Amino acid sequence: MRGYVRKRGNRWYYTYEGPSIDGKRQRFELAGGNTRAEAEQALRKAIDEFERGGVAINLTEMSVSDYFDYWHENFVVKTLKYNTQTNYRTVINNYIKPGIGMYRMRSIGPAAIQKFVNDLPTDKLSKHTIEIIVSVLRKGFKMAVFPYQLIRENPANYIVKPTNNDDDEISQQAARERLKIITMDQFKQILTLVPESNPLYLPLIISFNTGLRRGEVSGLTWDNIDFDNKSLTVNKQMIMKKRAFDITSPKTKASYRTIAIGSTLLTVLKRFHTYQKENKVRYGQYYFDSDFICTKANGKPVTPSVIKYYASKLSKELDFPFNFHSLRHTHATMLLENGAKYKEIQQRLGHSRISTTLDTYSHVTQKMKRDTVDIFENMLKGS
């Protein structure tokens, strides 16, 4: 494809032709700048973009780092949920760029990617985190094959995820520490430091009793609670966009769920419902009127950022590792160790796949194995 430049008045324009449509020539003429050189440069850029089917940059010379930035901006941001966008950006910035970002897309192969995955710190990262990293690699490189056509084959197809087959007591304890699982006594200790007037109190109680995620807790409204049937429904979540909150759909299809809740939580919820009505009268016109369950005294919602802030502040006062997500892991672990089935936990937590539940809480397996043997031994003794 060829084109030319010409001056019209005080401006330079560039012109080029595209393929004929219905037998008619397609000619494009656009302003290129104030000088001939600027117009010629604009012409070369326009022809290059046209030849690449409208892609404004030359992908073939891209580094892995620049490609994943491009992929995130042009696919992830345009099609995936905000929290997923943020998680993928974290994976790209913290792992992919430092690990393999320096390679060219056209030259990187399976061996380099496998070495990068092998070098991930499995003693510090959960299986779920490693799965996310591998998933981002596979999805990103897959689109480099099509539709971007940078490479002919996806080099991430051959990734073998690293595993830690050490199932002794040390690895079990390490898993519990990584997930920051707490005991019942430790939860009671937390409650002595967090009075009911603290914005963190009710989110703590809800998550400990249900395993809900931080955004799910913040997004709860009173119509999500069925006091008669003793159940709680998750059908939305609250997310933060810069400093403002937004209500969006749950994380995945499986995150839509209705779970049973006990009298302990219901009693607390009824008490806080009464508090809200009293505060509404007390604050009058200054009360932020909404239907959110977790609110401050003035009615303003307790957002995920507020929960994170107060939980971080609380963790500094404790003599054991803790963050708000600890409550989700603790809830699941306590249920499993006391006889609940993995399938029930999967549905309760809103996991899309049972493999996620199995992998995340595999530290419980050793105790379950011992309990199973004890059951059989007791049967033998009783016969």
DAPE-V37677 format. One record per backbone hydrogen bond with DSSP energy under -0.5 kcal/mol. CO is the residue of the C=O (numbers start at 1). NH is the residue of the N-H. Records with the same first field share a line. If there is no record, write none. Layout:
# DAPE-V37677
CO: NH + NH
This chain:
# DAPE-V37677
2: 17
4: 15
6: 13
8: 11
11: 8
12: 32 + 33
13: 6
14: 30
15: 4
16: 28
18: 26
21: 24
24: 21
25: 27
26: 18
28: 16
30: 14
33: 12
35: 39
36: 40
37: 41
38: 42
39: 43
40: 44
41: 45
42: 46
43: 47
44: 48
45: 49
46: 50
47: 51
48: 52
49: 54
50: 53
52: 55
54: 56
57: 59
58: 61
59: 62
62: 105
63: 67
64: 68
65: 69
66: 70
67: 71
68: 72
69: 73
70: 74
71: 75 + 76
72: 77
75: 79
76: 80
81: 85
82: 86
83: 87
84: 88
85: 89
86: 90
87: 91
88: 92
89: 93
90: 94
91: 95 + 96
92: 97
95: 99
96: 100 + 101
97: 101
100: 103
101: 65
103: 64
104: 107 + 108
109: 113
110: 114
111: 115
112: 116
113: 117
114: 118
115: 119
117: 120
120: 122
121: 124 + 125
126: 130
127: 131
128: 132
129: 133
130: 134
131: 135
132: 136
133: 137
134: 138
135: 139
136: 140
137: 141
138: 142
139: 143
140: 144
141: 145
142: 145 + 146
143: 148
144: 150 + 151
153: 155
154: 157
155: 158
156: 159
159: 161
163: 165
165: 167
168: 172
169: 173
170: 174
171: 175
172: 176
173: 177
174: 178
175: 179
176: 181
177: 180
183: 187
184: 188
185: 189
186: 190
187: 191
188: 192
189: 193
190: 193 + 194
193: 195
195: 198
198: 201
199: 203
200: 204
201: 205
202: 206
203: 207
204: 208
205: 209
206: 210
207: 211
213: 217
214: 218
215: 219 + 238
216: 220
217: 220
220: 293
221: 224
222: 225
224: 226 + 233
225: 227
226: 230 + 231
230: 261
231: 226
232: 259
233: 235
234: 257
237: 248
239: 246
240: 242
241: 244
244: 241
246: 239 + 248
248: 237
252: 255
253: 256
255: 257
257: 234
259: 232
262: 266
263: 267
264: 268
265: 269
266: 270
267: 271
268: 272
269: 273
270: 274
271: 275
272: 276
273: 277
274: 278
275: 279
276: 280
277: 281
278: 282
279: 283
280: 284
283: 286
284: 287
287: 289
288: 290
291: 222
293: 295
294: 302
296: 299
298: 288
300: 296
301: 303
303: 307
304: 308
305: 309
306: 310
307: 311
308: 312
309: 313
310: 314
311: 315
312: 316
314: 317 + 318
315: 318
323: 326
324: 327 + 328
325: 329
326: 330
327: 331
328: 332
329: 333
330: 334
331: 335
332: 336
333: 337
334: 338
335: 338 + 340
336: 339
341: 345
342: 346
343: 347
344: 348
345: 349
346: 350 + 351
353: 356 + 357
354: 358
355: 359
356: 360
357: 361
359: 362
361: 364
362: 365
364: 368
365: 369
366: 370
367: 371
368: 372
369: 373
370: 374
371: 375
372: 376
373: 377
374: 378
375: 379
376: 380
377: 381
378: 382
379: 383
380: 383
